[in-house]
């Protein structure tokens, strides 16, 4: 086995878990678009649609940042995660499912933070 094909050599590219997160987050960002124009979003209040749009935009920007392996994306996503959790709690609509996927993204991001620029 040569030094180039050694299994102990760390891959230079994007780790598979980060790629999976990017794909899932991109799909999630696309799902925000129809929700913005739904009656359910309108019924929550006039403030909710702009807040959801901003969250979707930030999520899309973070997805690009994760794809490019940028540490700022991890920090921005973590901040958005915390703000969204507080907002959901304040609205009285928080559920454990609203915590699980974003927490996995944050934990995975911090696991690979040392490989980010």
URBELVEN-V410592 format. One record per pair of residues at least 12 apart in sequence whose ideal C-beta (glycine too) atoms are under 10 Angstrom apart, sorted by sequence separation. I is the first residue (numbers start at 1). J is the second residue. If there is no record, write none. Layout:
# URBELVEN-V410592
i=I j=J
i=I j=J
This chain:
# URBELVEN-V410592
i=36 j=48
i=37 j=49
i=41 j=53
i=61 j=73
i=62 j=74
i=65 j=77
i=35 j=48
i=36 j=49
i=62 j=75
i=85 j=98
i=35 j=49
i=36 j=50
i=38 j=52
i=62 j=76
i=63 j=77
i=84 j=98
i=85 j=99
i=61 j=76
i=62 j=77
i=84 j=99
i=36 j=52
i=61 j=77
i=62 j=78
i=35 j=52
i=36 j=53
i=59 j=76
i=62 j=79
i=81 j=98
i=85 j=102
i=35 j=53
i=58 j=76
i=59 j=77
i=62 j=80
i=81 j=99
i=84 j=102
i=85 j=103
i=58 j=77
i=61 j=80
i=62 j=81
i=32 j=52
i=33 j=53
i=36 j=56
i=81 j=101
i=82 j=102
i=32 j=53
i=35 j=56
i=58 j=79
i=59 j=80
i=81 j=102
i=58 j=80
i=59 j=81
i=80 j=102
i=81 j=103
i=32 j=55
i=33 j=56
i=32 j=56
i=78 j=102
i=81 j=105
i=82 j=106
i=31 j=56
i=32 j=57
i=55 j=80
i=58 j=83
i=59 j=84
i=77 j=102
i=81 j=106
i=29 j=55
i=30 j=56
i=54 j=80
i=58 j=84
i=80 j=106
i=29 j=56
i=32 j=59
i=78 j=105
i=28 j=56
i=29 j=57
i=32 j=60
i=55 j=83
i=77 j=105
i=78 j=106
i=29 j=58
i=55 j=84
i=77 j=106
i=29 j=59
i=30 j=60
i=28 j=59
i=29 j=60
i=74 j=105
i=78 j=109
i=28 j=60
i=29 j=61
i=51 j=83
i=55 j=87
i=74 j=106
i=77 j=109
i=78 j=110
i=26 j=59
i=29 j=62
i=51 j=84
i=25 j=59
i=26 j=60
i=29 j=63
i=74 j=108
i=75 j=109
i=25 j=60
i=28 j=63
i=29 j=64
i=74 j=109
i=75 j=110
i=27 j=63
i=51 j=87
i=73 j=109
i=74 j=110
i=25 j=62
i=26 j=63
i=25 j=63
i=26 j=64
i=71 j=109
i=74 j=112
i=75 j=113
i=24 j=63
i=25 j=64
i=48 j=87
i=66 j=105
i=71 j=110
i=74 j=113
i=22 j=62
i=23 j=63
i=26 j=66
i=21 j=62
i=22 j=63
i=25 j=66
i=26 j=67
i=71 j=112
i=21 j=63
i=22 j=64
i=25 j=67
i=63 j=105
i=66 j=108
i=71 j=113
i=74 j=116
i=22 j=65
i=48 j=91
i=59 j=102
i=62 j=105
i=66 j=109
i=69 j=112
i=71 j=114
i=73 j=116
i=22 j=66
i=23 j=67
i=65 j=109
i=69 j=113
i=71 j=115
i=72 j=116
i=21 j=66
i=22 j=67
i=71 j=116
i=72 j=117
i=21 j=67
i=22 j=68
i=45 j=91
i=59 j=105
i=66 j=112
i=69 j=115
i=70 j=116
i=71 j=117
i=19 j=66
i=44 j=91
i=62 j=109
i=69 j=116
i=70 j=117
i=18 j=66
i=19 j=67
i=68 j=116
i=69 j=117
i=18 j=67
i=44 j=93
i=68 j=117
i=66 j=116
i=18 j=69
i=22 j=73
i=65 j=116
i=14 j=66
i=25 j=77
i=14 j=67
i=14 j=68
i=15 j=69
i=14 j=69
i=18 j=73
i=13 j=69
i=18 j=74
i=21 j=77
i=28 j=101
i=28 j=102
i=25 j=101
i=24 j=101
i=25 j=102
i=28 j=105
i=21 j=101
i=24 j=104
i=25 j=105
i=24 j=105
i=21 j=104
i=22 j=105
i=21 j=105
i=20 j=105
i=21 j=106
i=17 j=104
i=18 j=105
i=21 j=108
i=17 j=105
i=20 j=108
i=21 j=109
i=17 j=107
i=18 j=108
i=17 j=108
i=18 j=109
i=21 j=112
i=17 j=109
i=15 j=108
i=18 j=111
i=17 j=111
i=18 j=112
i=17 j=112
i=15 j=111
i=15 j=112
i=18 j=115
i=14 j=112
i=18 j=116
i=15 j=115
i=14 j=115
i=13 j=115
i=14 j=116
i=12 j=115
i=11 j=115
i=10 j=115
